[in-house]
Amino acid sequence: MDIDTRLLRYFAAVAEEGHLTRAAERLFISQPALTKQIKQLETQFGVELFTRSRTGMALTEAGRVLAERIPVVLEDWDLALRETRSASSRASHVLRVGFVASAANENTQEIIGSFARRRPGWRVDMRQTDWSDPTAGLADGQVDVALLRLPFPGQDTLRVEVLITEPRWVGIPTAHPLAELAEIPFRQLWDEPFVATPTESGWWRDYWLATQEREGHPVKIGAIASNPDEWLTAIANGYGVSLTPEATARFYQRPGVTYRLVTGVSPSQVGVAWAPAGDSDPVVGDFVRACLAGHRTSTTAEPDIGTPMGEASAD
């Protein structure tokens, strides 16, 4: 019998949460879709895995046995998948680097140049994803390392080093009355419709709506955008405003869109992230060190990853 590993991940989330709604939020899918997937898994096994009630989902005896086995199965599969994909890129001397939107701002080219000096003959393959995957392919092993906006879902399971901290700005229609201000207090934006990322982006979406910094004031969603072009178009058309990193004002100019500094809201950060398995990978280690060059203070320790710089500059 062949089982889709995606179904096993859904099962594990429900087993851990004990509740469909919470598990669906964690997985970034709808509750009806999750219910359907759990029923499909039960049909394939031919047993009931959960006892349903109004208070939640309790594991049956069969479900408990499966729940004990699933973590090892998924961990082994993830490792095999990651190593297989990595081996292919290593054979070609290619490092796969994921990013969302502007990556590490203007520092991206400097980072790639620093990596090239550490790894002569290697090439960096930059792979952009839309906003439905804030990990830029890192979570499922599509890339070896990623340049990401922090925080992001699953960050606590990965290695992360902060590179840049910058204030958040707002993208606003040029004709909007608030565009006349040099700085806009966040409180003045609370009643504005916002352009949001897709629901699949989970609480990363909430971060960019600053839901925790509104003192309970509800969010109005005016439009959904999956990438910068959709986002800029929605703002220019007057469908909403949106918090954004300071770098966006430099990278993404569009007629009809004005950027202003926002006060009274937390800053944004950019970080380099990699999976724990990459700790022993000297190529990933060289890329992380290339990212940290020029960003790390002399009083901050260098992360222990890969082969020490200078010991293995080429394969």
PyMOL commands that set and color helices and strands:
alter all, ss='L'
color gray80, all
select helices_A, chain A and resi 5-17+20-27+31-45+61-91+105-118+155-157+177-180+186-189+199-201+203-209+211-213+228-236+248-251+276-280+282-292
alter helices_A, ss='H'
color red, helices_A
select strands_A, chain A and resi 50-53+56-59+94-100+123-129+145-150+159-166+168-173+183-185+193-196+220-224+242-245+257-263+268-274
alter strands_A, ss='S'
color yellow, strands_A
deselect
rebuild
show_as cartoon
